[in-house]
Amino acid sequence: MRETGLTKGNLSAHLSKLEETGYVAGEKGFAGKIPRTTCSLTERGREAYRAYRDHLRGMVAKMPR
C-alpha cells in the first residue's frame, strides 16, 4: 500500500488478479499481532515484466527526439 498509494481493497483486487494469472505469489501471516501479506513475482511474472519492459523500450526508441 505504501509503495502504490492504493487502498487495501483496491490493492487486494489487483493482487488477486495477478495471483490468478500466476504472475505473483502471496503469503499471508502476522508481524506480531498485525496481519501482513508479502508478495513476490513468480518466474512467469518476471518473464511477463521483462517482455513488457522490452516492448516499452522499443516504443520509446522509435519516438522522434
HELIX and SHEET records of a PDB file:
HELIX    1   1 LYS A    8  GLU A   20  1                                  13    
HELIX    2   2 GLU A   43  ALA A   61  1                                  19    
SHEET    1   A 2 VAL A  24  ALA A  31  0                                        
SHEET    2   A 2 ILE A  34  LEU A  41 -1                                        
END                                                                             
